Every structure is written in C-alpha cells, then in structure tokens.
Amino acid sequence: MKIIESLDEALYTVMGWLVFYPITFWRILVRPLHMMAYADREVSDRPENQYDDAIRPPLFLFLTLLISHGIETVVAGQNPLLADRHGLAAMVDSDLALLTLRLILFSLFTLMMAVRLLRRQGVRLTQENLRRPFYGQCFTAAPLALFVGLGALLAESQVPMGRSGGLALVLAAFGWYLSVQSLWFSRKLDISLLRGFGQALTASSFALVMFLALSLMIR
C-alpha cells in the first residue's frame, strides 16, 4: 500500500509538471520580476503551501536543463564529453552526471547574483538570507540555460547559417538576462538602471569566469 501511495503521488506530481511547467516558463518570460518577487514571498510560506500555482524554482531550473539535454540527445546524439576518459572529464560518465554538471554551471549565475545583492544591501550572508534571492534567481536562470543550450546546438549543427543563428540566440538570451537583472538590482537597491546594469554585469562576469574555468577543467 505504501508503494502504491508513493506511486500515486509521484504520478500526480509528474503529470502536474506538464501543466505548470509551460505556465511557469511563460510567466517568467513575460513577467520575470513579478516571478522573482513571487519566489521571495513563497519562501516564507509553510512548505505545503509553497508554489501551489508554479514549479519550485530549483526544480524548474533542473527540468529546463533536462529538456535542453533531451533536445540535444535527440538532435545531435550522445555528447562527446561522455566518451572522454581523460582527466576530470572521466567523472562525467553518464547523462545524469552531465546534467548535474550543467545544473552546477548555470547555478553559478544564480549564486553570484544572490550573493551580490546581499553584499550590496549589507545583509549578513547566511543560508536563510541567501535562500530568498537564490530561489528567485533560479527562475530567470532557466530560460538563459535553455536558450544558450539551443544556441550552442544550432551553432554546431550543419544547418545553413546555423553558426550565426546560434550565436544570435545566445546573445539574445544574455541580453534578456542582463536586462532583467539590471531592473532587479535597480529596484532592490533603489539605484539607477545604469548602476543596476553595472551590478548585473559584475555578478555575471564573476559567474561567467567560473563557468568557463570549470568547463575548461572538465574538457
């Protein structure tokens, strides 16, 4: 009976993702700041009442990367990194390991943005204080991860103008992301949009350097 009950809950949860994932994704694209504020509020609710009309932010980021990875597998086949057994690349020996690596890489943007905000606000850096902005940032990191993945896949394909199209998609994704973060910093810190852009660019630069360094170590 316990197994059946667990299966019942698991099935309902997974089927619920089919409804709430596209809703959550659309709301993030059209009203990103609203969704970040929503994540802030929901963190304070009781666990059973949190995110009842959306998907939890870290899970949403994971599902987005899972979709991106699935598209890559269907279109391009197995990632060459999985066949590499040299150095640290040997640790990435399965699709789950590759997915986990990508989750860590894109979570660097989430982490750097959240830490930057707390530092500029003069708030003590604790796990509880970090959780609120971190969850909100997971929402906006998801579209970035998806479109960067699709752009990279397009750039490596044999499609005519694929390289330029893929690069344009990656640049558009980062443009959207920096615009959202600039507005977020501007409102949270009560500063001008230009200074908000400076904060967003600084945090993104730190995250990008760590992203590239870790990627090069694995490869």
C-alpha positions in Angstrom: 0.0 0.0 0.0 2.9 2.4 0.8 4.4 1.7 -2.6 1.0 2.3 -4.3 0.5 5.6 -2.4 4.1 6.7 -3.3 3.4 5.9 -7.0 0.1 7.8 -6.8 1.8 10.9 -5.5 4.7 10.6 -8.0 2.4 10.2 -10.9 0.3 13.2 -9.9 3.5 15.3 -9.5 5.0 14.4 -12.9 1.6 14.9 -14.7 1.3 18.2 -12.9 4.6 19.3 -14.4 3.0 19.0 -17.9 0.6 21.7 -16.8 2.6 24.0 -14.6 5.9 23.9 -16.4 4.8 25.8 -19.5 2.7 28.2 -17.4 5.7 28.9 -15.2 8.0 29.4 -18.2 5.7 31.8 -19.9 5.2 33.9 -16.8 9.0 34.1 -16.4 9.4 35.3 -20.0 6.8 38.0 -19.9 6.9 39.0 -16.2 10.3 38.0 -14.8 10.4 40.5 -12.0 7.0 39.5 -10.9 8.0 35.9 -10.7 11.2 36.7 -8.8 9.1 38.6 -6.2 6.7 35.7 -6.2 9.6 33.4 -5.3 10.6 35.7 -2.5 7.1 35.6 -1.0 6.7 31.9 -1.3 9.9 31.0 0.6 8.2 32.4 3.8 5.1 30.2 3.4 4.7 26.8 5.0 6.3 24.1 2.9 2.9 22.5 2.0 1.6 25.9 0.7 4.7 27.0 -1.3 4.5 27.4 -5.1 1.0 25.9 -5.4 0.5 27.5 -8.8 4.0 27.1 -10.2 7.0 24.8 -10.0 9.6 25.3 -7.3 12.5 27.4 -8.7 15.4 24.9 -8.3 13.3 22.1 -9.7 12.2 24.4 -12.6 15.8 25.0 -13.4 16.6 21.3 -13.3 13.6 20.5 -15.6 14.6 23.1 -18.1 18.1 21.7 -18.3 16.6 18.2 -18.6 14.5 19.4 -21.6 17.6 21.1 -23.2 19.6 17.9 -22.7 16.8 15.8 -24.2 16.7 18.0 -27.3 20.5 17.7 -27.6 20.3 14.0 -27.4 17.6 13.7 -30.0 19.2 16.1 -32.4 22.9 15.5 -32.0 23.2 12.2 -30.2 25.5 11.5 -27.3 27.6 14.4 -26.1 31.3 13.8 -26.9 32.2 14.6 -23.2 30.6 11.3 -22.1 33.1 9.3 -24.2 36.1 11.3 -22.9 38.1 9.4 -20.2 40.9 11.9 -19.7 41.4 13.9 -16.6 38.3 15.3 -14.8 36.1 14.5 -17.9 36.2 10.9 -16.7 33.9 11.9 -13.9 31.2 12.8 -16.4 30.4 9.2 -17.4 26.6 9.3 -17.7 23.8 11.6 -18.8 22.8 12.2 -15.2 26.4 13.3 -14.4 26.4 15.6 -17.4 23.0 17.0 -16.4 24.3 17.6 -12.9 27.4 19.4 -14.2 25.2 21.7 -16.3 23.0 22.4 -13.3 26.0 23.4 -11.3 27.4 25.6 -14.1 24.2 27.6 -14.6 23.6 27.8 -10.8 26.8 29.8 -10.7 24.8 32.7 -12.2 22.1 32.2 -9.7 24.5 32.2 -6.8 26.6 35.2 -7.9 23.5 37.4 -8.4 22.1 36.4 -5.0 25.4 37.0 -3.2 26.0 40.3 -4.9 22.6 41.6 -3.8 23.1 40.6 -0.2 26.6 42.2 -0.2 25.3 45.5 -1.7 22.4 45.5 0.8 24.7 45.0 3.7 22.8 41.9 4.8 24.6 39.2 6.7 25.4 36.2 4.4 23.6 33.3 6.0 21.9 30.2 4.4 18.5 31.6 5.3 19.2 35.1 3.9 20.7 33.6 0.7 17.8 31.3 0.0 15.3 34.0 -0.9 17.3 35.7 -3.7 18.7 32.4 -4.8 15.3 30.9 -5.4 14.2 34.0 -7.4 17.3 33.8 -9.5 16.6 30.2 -10.4 13.6 31.3 -12.3 15.5 33.6 -14.6 18.5 31.3 -15.0 16.2 28.7 -16.5 15.4 30.5 -19.8 19.1 31.5 -20.1 20.2 27.9 -19.8 17.6 26.7 -22.3 18.4 29.3 -25.0 22.1 29.1 -24.5 21.9 25.3 -24.9 19.7 25.7 -28.1 22.0 28.3 -29.5 25.1 26.2 -28.9 23.3 23.2 -30.5 22.3 25.3 -33.5 25.8 26.7 -33.9 27.3 23.2 -34.0 24.8 21.8 -36.5 25.1 21.6 -40.2 22.1 23.9 -40.8 22.8 26.8 -43.2 23.5 30.0 -41.2 23.4 27.8 -38.1 26.5 29.3 -36.6 25.4 32.9 -36.9 21.8 31.9 -35.9 23.1 30.1 -32.8 25.4 33.0 -31.8 22.5 35.4 -32.2 20.3 33.2 -30.0 23.0 33.1 -27.3 23.5 36.8 -27.4 19.7 37.4 -27.2 19.5 35.2 -24.2 22.2 37.0 -22.4 20.7 40.3 -23.4 17.4 39.4 -21.9 19.1 38.0 -18.8 21.2 41.2 -18.2 18.2 43.4 -18.8 16.1 41.5 -16.2 19.0 41.6 -13.7 19.6 45.3 -14.2 16.0 46.0 -13.4 16.1 43.7 -10.4 19.2 45.3 -8.9 17.8 48.7 -9.7 14.6 48.1 -7.7 16.2 46.0 -4.9 18.9 48.5 -4.2 16.9 51.7 -5.1 19.6 52.8 -7.6 19.5 54.0 -11.2 19.1 51.5 -14.1 22.6 52.2 -15.3 24.1 51.4 -11.9 21.8 48.3 -11.8 23.3 47.2 -15.1 26.8 47.6 -13.6 25.9 45.4 -10.7 24.3 42.8 -13.0 27.3 42.9 -15.3 29.8 42.5 -12.4 27.9 39.5 -11.0 27.5 37.9 -14.4 31.2 38.4 -15.2 32.2 36.6 -12.0 29.8 33.7 -12.8 31.0 33.5 -16.4 34.6 33.3 -15.4 33.8 30.5 -13.0 31.6 28.9 -15.7 34.4 28.9 -18.3 37.1 27.8 -15.8 35.1 24.8 -14.7 34.1 23.9 -18.3 37.8 24.0 -19.4 38.8 21.9 -16.4 36.3 19.2 -17.4 37.2 19.3 -21.0 
